[in-house]
Amino acid sequence: MQTTPPTQLPQDIEWRLPRDARSVRRARLLFRETAARWALPTDVTDTAELLLSELMTNAYRHAKAPAGREIRARATLTENTLRVTVTDASDVLPTPRSASPEEESGRGLALVEMLAGEWGAEVRDCGVGKSVWFELIRVPGEKPEA
């Protein structure tokens, strides 16, 4: 039986950021650094960074939460899957909507739905806030083993 060394998979990292517009950029930079250390393929990194940015933006703009609450971004890498989760202090679950061609926003969840292998949202077990997540196949074109 082969055992995964502790420095390899699975890998998991979480960032706690202020509920501020600047945190969207900071989360992207932190994720890109992590993706480089994890040697993720460029297209997986690019897609995950885009979707993380959308979820962080939604958490910043739409999560009605008291001042001082944080947004958490977490990336978990297993052998076949990258899972990214954004957690905020609002318990209102997001719903995709159809943005008109004239609107400048409103397409974030549609992008997540289109580009992610899986995605979802749930109220946190502790009763405060929600988590929105997406998963990408680590190696594009390959299906994870069942």
Secondary structure as UniProt FT lines:
FT   TURN            6..7
FT   STRAND          11..18
FT   HELIX           22..37
FT   TURN            38..39
FT   HELIX           42..62
FT   TURN            67..68
FT   STRAND          70..77
FT   STRAND          81..88
FT   TURN            101..102
FT   HELIX           108..115
FT   STRAND          118..123
FT   TURN            125..126
FT   STRAND          130..137
FT   TURN            140..141
//
